[in-house]
Amino acid sequence: MLRYIYANELTQFPKLGRTMFLDRADQFRTRLEWDVRVDVNGEERDDYDDLNPLYVIWEEPDGRHGGSMRFLPTTGRTMVNDVFGHLTGGGPVVSPLIWECTRFCLARGAKANVAAALMLGGGEIMTGFGIRHFVGVFDARMVRIYRAIGSSPEVLGSEGEGRDRISVGLWEFTQEARNHIAQRAGVSPELSRLWFTRDFGNDAAPRFAQTG
């Protein structure tokens, strides 16, 4: 199932949080060989995890992490603006209606529906919080995944070639896309909305600690 958890709430889900950061280290450092920071506990974290981001996490039946994404408002610090601003087509991306999505991670052996479920969770955030777009950085391998899920972004800019190509994209979420992604995820729209309201209630409001 999907969970929506702010960084300062991860202590309430120790197994889920620890396995998420371990899986991030496994994916980004071990498998993709990115130059990321892994601590003495084997967990991958960066400075943006210190800004109390919102995580959307697929929780396996045994309480372990199956996949996750990280969200921050563009009215505060973001990776897109701090590191990849030269790819956004001119000027920083700053709007209360645009959030950044980063650290798309899948655990080894994650089922085929987990990636789509995470995208469905992103759509619930858009709907629940009145967000118009997500902006994020992605690598070449994600192009096929996004296309298969049915949630390909508008590409704002790219650099590099082949498997090393890095792009900044902008996503929106239509009702048609929601229905398609829900089908791919094997999760009904009603169940997806139930998971969101379980964690936020019917009157959702973001609770980020940083706003700029």
N, C-alpha and C positions, 0 to 999 in steps of 0.2 A: 504494500500500500504506500501511498505518498504521505509524507509529512512535511510541514512547513515550519521551520525552526530557525529562530535568530541565533546568532553566535553565542550570545550571553545565556541562551537556554540549553545549549548542548550538554551542560553538566547534568541535566535531567535525563539525558539519553547517552550515558557514557559509552556503551558498546557501539551504538550507532555512530556517534561522533568519532571515536577512535578508529573504527574500521573505514570511515570515510576518508580521513586524512592518510591512513595507510594505503588505501586504494589509490588515492591521488598520487602518492609517491611512486607506487607501482606503475601507474599509467604514464605519468609525465616524466619521471626520471628513468625508470627501468625500461619501459617499452618504447617510449617516444624519444628518450635520450635528450630531453630538454634540460637546460641549465637552470634548474629550480632548487630551492633550498629545502633540504630534508634534515630534520632535527635528530637528536640522539635517540629519540624514541621511534625513528623510522617514519615520521609523519611529515607530509608536505604542507607547509603553510607559507603564506606571504603576508606583506604588510596590509593587504586589503581584508584579510581575515580578522585584523584587529579593529576594523571599522564597524563591527557589529552587523555584518551583512545578513540577509535572509537566505537560507539554504532551502532548496526543494530536494528532498531525499526520498529515494525509493527504499523502503525498509523491507527486508526479506522476512519470512516467517520466523526465523531464529533471532531476529533483532539486529542482524548485520546490514551493512550498507550494500545496496545493489547498484546504485547510481545516484548522481546528484548534479546540481547546478547552483551557482552563487549569484545573488542579485544585490546591486547597490544603485541608489538614485544618482543620476548624472548631475544633480545639484551639488554633490559633494565630490570627493576624490574618486576617480575611476582609473582603471588600467588603460582604457581606450584613450582618454585624454592625456594621462601622464606619460605613457610609453608609446602609443601608436597614433598620436595626434596628427602625424604627417600623412596618415592614410585616410583621414575622414573627409577629405575633399575641401578643406578650408575651415579653420576655426574649430574650437572645441565643441563637443556635443553636450549641451547643457539645457535641460528642460525638465520641469516637474512631471511631464507626460512621457519621458523616456527614461528607462532604467537600463543599467548595464547588466548583461548576463555573461559570466565567465566560469571557468573551471568545470566544463562539461566532462563528467567522469563516469565511466562504467567499470564496475568490478569485473575481474576475470570470471568468465563463466556466466555473466549476467544473461538472462533470457532475452530473446529478441524483442520482446515488447517493452523492455525497460526504457530504452531511449525514447520511444514514442510517449510513454507515460510521463517522462520528465518534461517533454515538450507540452503535453497536455496540462501539466502543473503550471508551466509558464503561462499558458493561456488563461488559467484560472486566476493567476495574479493580475494579468492585464484586465480581465473582466471585473474582478473584485475590488481592485484599487484604482480603476479608471485610467490605466496606463495605455497609451496609444502605440508605443513601439518599444522594443528592446534593441539595444546596440551591443555588439560583441565582437571579439576577435576569434577567428577560427582558422584551422589549418586545412591543407588540401584533403586529408582523409575524411573530413566532416562533410564535404560537398555531397558525396554519395549518400551518406547517412541522412542528411537533411532532405535530399531529394526523395529518398525512399519513404521517409516519414510523411512527406507532403508539407514541409515547412521550410522551404528554401528562402534565404534572405535576399534583400536588395544589396548588392555589393557596392560599398562606398569607395573602396580602394584596396589595392593589393601590392605585395612586393614578394620577390623570390620566384623561383621556378620549380616545377615538378612537385615532389612531396614536401619540399621546403617552403612552398608558397603560403604566405600568411595574408589573410584578408580581414577587413572590418565590414560587418554586415548590419543591416537594419531589418528587423522582423516586425510584422504586424500579425494580427490574429483575427480571422473572419469566422463567422459561424460555419461556413462550408469547411474551412480548414479544421475547425474544432471537431466536427463530425468525422472527418476523414482520419484525423490523428487518434481520436477516441477508438475508432474501429481498429486501427493499427495496434493500439495499446491493449486492446481487449478489455477496456474499461468503459462502462457506460457513462455518458455525460452526467447522469444523476449521481452516480457513485463518486465521480470526480469532484462534483460540487459539494457533496457531503463531506469528503475529506478536507476540503478547503474550509467549510464552515465549522467543522470540528475544531480546527486550530485558530480560527479568527472570529467566529460568530457571523451573524448576518450583516452586521454593520462593520465591515472590515476597515481598518485604518493602519497604515504603515507605522512601524515603531523604530525607525532607524535612529541611532545615536548621533550620527554626523549628518549635517546638511550643508557643509561648505566651510 
